[in-house]
Amino acid sequence: MKVDGHVFRMITTHLEPLDLQTRAAQALELILGPANTDLPLILTGDLNSPPNFPPLNLPYNILINAGLRDAWNEVGEGSGLTCCQGPDLLNAVSSLIARIDYILFKNSWKPIEAELVGESQSDRTSTGLWPSDHAGVSASLHLGSS
């Protein structure tokens, strides 16, 4: 991608939800493939890997140990829980209990802020639906020295 004259690589992904070995293999494939770059890189997605819950955090740790940084850990406030509202999106109280959606980055990005979207009661539609089964993660990053 190119924004304001700056070239960077953007990856978005959704890792396998049910099988940890496949999810870990997918994370490694990202590191050895499209994330193997000296370009400034942003990787976003549903990694299905909570950061502090072994062994489910294996894919997350593969990415972090390869040099990616977690925008939420650096500039987010609170728990950052993103998953999961009820399948019909009608649960009266938020049921977000895990952080599995991320904005990761490396190579010259500086995180400015990170926040969740779609996680508050006020985000529900007039008919009571949550906007999605996951809260979204939004971040502002500045391209420069990190």
Secondary structure, 3 states (H helix, E strand, C coil): CEECCEECEEEEEECCCCCHHHHHHHHHHHHHCCCCCCCCEEEEEECCCCCCCCCCCHHHHHHHHCCCEEHHHHHCCCCCCCECCCCCCCCCCCCCCECCEEEEEECCEEEEEEEEECCCHHHCCCCCCCCCCECEEEEEEEECCC
